[in-house]
Amino acid sequence: MTQALEDLVRQELDALGFDLVELRRGGSGRRPVLDVRIDRRDGTKVTIDDCAHASRAIEPRLDASGLVGEAYVLEVSSPGVERPLRHAADWRRFVGRKANVLSQVLGGRVEVEILGVEGEPGFEVGVVRDQKGVEHRVPLSEVKEARLVLVWKS
């Protein structure tokens, strides 16, 4: 996926007050599928109307750009309950929540509770607690993948 495509989508979403959480490209060369996950900056849940509004704004820019060809599918949705955590702001927002984190610092993929974020911009460290109650400090630059975990409450 090109940086130009991500920049274009992010720019349109930014103008609407949405954040780009995730952009994935799938499908085939002849019929690419762009899966765009958005979030609201005000913290409320993304609605179907939000997704439609974002889609209507992104589509003309994609058409004019030629970055994805003529026959593409654009899917805009919320990030869902197992949303990715890509930035320090995501980690801060979800303090107290469980996450599935892949990092060599943790010895692989581990389910943890997010306790906070420390450090300066560009050098942030996620403070987490594993299922044994042990606290770890994981440089966010060392995190290969992190996603919230859906916790079923009975």
C-alpha positions in Angstrom: 0.0 0.0 0.0 1.4 3.4 -0.8 1.9 6.2 1.6 0.1 8.5 -0.9 -3.1 6.4 -0.5 -3.0 6.5 3.3 -2.2 10.2 3.2 -5.2 10.9 0.9 -7.6 8.9 3.1 -6.3 10.5 6.3 -6.6 14.0 4.9 -10.2 13.5 4.0 -11.1 11.9 7.3 -9.2 14.7 9.1 -11.4 17.3 7.4 -14.5 15.5 8.7 -13.2 15.2 12.2 -12.5 11.4 12.1 -9.2 9.6 12.8 -7.9 6.8 10.5 -7.5 3.8 12.7 -6.6 1.2 10.1 -6.4 1.0 6.3 -6.1 -2.4 4.7 -5.9 -3.2 1.0 -7.2 -6.6 -0.2 -9.1 -8.0 -3.1 -7.4 -8.5 -6.4 -5.4 -6.3 -8.7 -8.4 -5.9 -10.9 -10.8 -5.3 -8.1 -9.0 -4.0 -5.0 -10.9 -3.7 -1.7 -10.0 -0.8 0.6 -11.0 -1.5 4.2 -11.0 1.8 6.1 -11.5 1.8 9.8 -12.4 5.2 11.4 -12.9 6.6 14.9 -14.6 9.7 16.2 -12.5 12.2 18.0 -15.2 13.0 20.5 -15.0 9.5 21.9 -18.6 8.5 20.9 -19.3 5.4 18.9 -19.0 5.5 15.1 -22.4 5.3 13.5 -23.5 4.0 10.2 -24.2 7.6 9.1 -20.6 8.4 10.0 -19.3 5.6 7.8 -21.5 6.7 4.9 -20.4 10.3 5.3 -16.8 9.3 5.3 -17.2 7.0 2.3 -18.9 9.8 0.3 -16.0 12.1 1.1 -13.2 9.6 0.3 -14.6 8.1 -2.9 -14.4 11.2 -5.2 -10.8 11.8 -4.0 -9.9 8.2 -4.8 -11.5 8.4 -8.2 -9.6 11.5 -9.1 -6.3 10.2 -7.7 -6.0 7.1 -9.8 -4.3 5.4 -6.8 -6.6 2.3 -6.8 -7.9 2.1 -10.4 -11.5 2.4 -11.6 -13.1 -0.8 -10.2 -12.5 -0.8 -6.5 -14.6 -1.5 -3.4 -14.5 1.0 -0.5 -15.6 -0.3 2.9 -15.7 2.2 5.7 -16.5 0.9 9.3 -15.7 1.4 12.9 -12.5 -0.2 14.3 -14.6 -2.7 16.2 -14.1 -4.1 19.7 -10.7 -5.7 18.9 -9.3 -2.4 17.4 -5.6 -2.0 16.8 -3.5 0.1 19.1 -0.9 1.9 16.9 -0.1 5.1 18.7 0.7 6.3 22.2 -2.7 8.1 22.2 -4.5 4.8 21.6 -2.7 3.3 24.6 -3.6 6.3 26.8 -7.2 6.2 25.7 -7.6 2.6 26.7 -5.9 2.5 30.1 -7.5 -0.2 32.2 -8.5 -2.3 29.2 -7.1 -5.7 28.1 -4.9 -5.9 25.0 -3.2 -8.7 23.1 0.3 -7.5 22.5 3.0 -9.0 20.3 6.5 -7.9 21.4 9.9 -9.6 21.9 10.1 -7.6 25.1 7.2 -9.7 26.4 8.5 -12.9 24.9 5.9 -13.1 22.1 2.2 -12.6 22.1 0.8 -11.8 25.6 -2.6 -10.7 26.9 -2.1 -7.7 29.3 -3.9 -4.9 31.0 -2.8 -1.4 29.9 -1.8 0.6 33.0 -0.4 3.7 31.3 2.2 5.3 29.0 5.5 6.9 30.1 8.2 8.7 28.3 8.7 11.5 25.8 7.0 11.7 22.3 8.8 9.2 20.0 10.2 7.3 23.0 6.9 6.2 24.7 6.8 3.1 26.9 3.6 1.2 27.5 3.2 0.1 31.1 1.3 -3.2 31.3 0.4 -6.0 33.7 0.4 -9.6 32.5 -2.0 -12.3 33.7 0.3 -13.3 36.5 0.2 -9.7 37.9 3.7 -8.8 36.8 4.3 -5.3 35.5 6.3 -4.7 32.3 7.5 -1.6 30.5 7.4 -2.1 26.8 8.8 0.5 24.4 6.0 1.1 21.9 8.6 1.1 19.1 9.2 -2.6 20.1 5.5 -3.6 19.7 4.9 -5.5 16.5 1.1 -5.6 17.0 -1.4 -4.7 19.7 -5.2 -5.0 19.7 -7.8 -4.6 22.3 -9.3 -7.8 23.7 -13.0 -8.4 23.8 -13.9 -9.2 27.4 -17.3 -11.0 27.9 -19.0 -10.0 31.1 -21.6 -12.3 32.5 
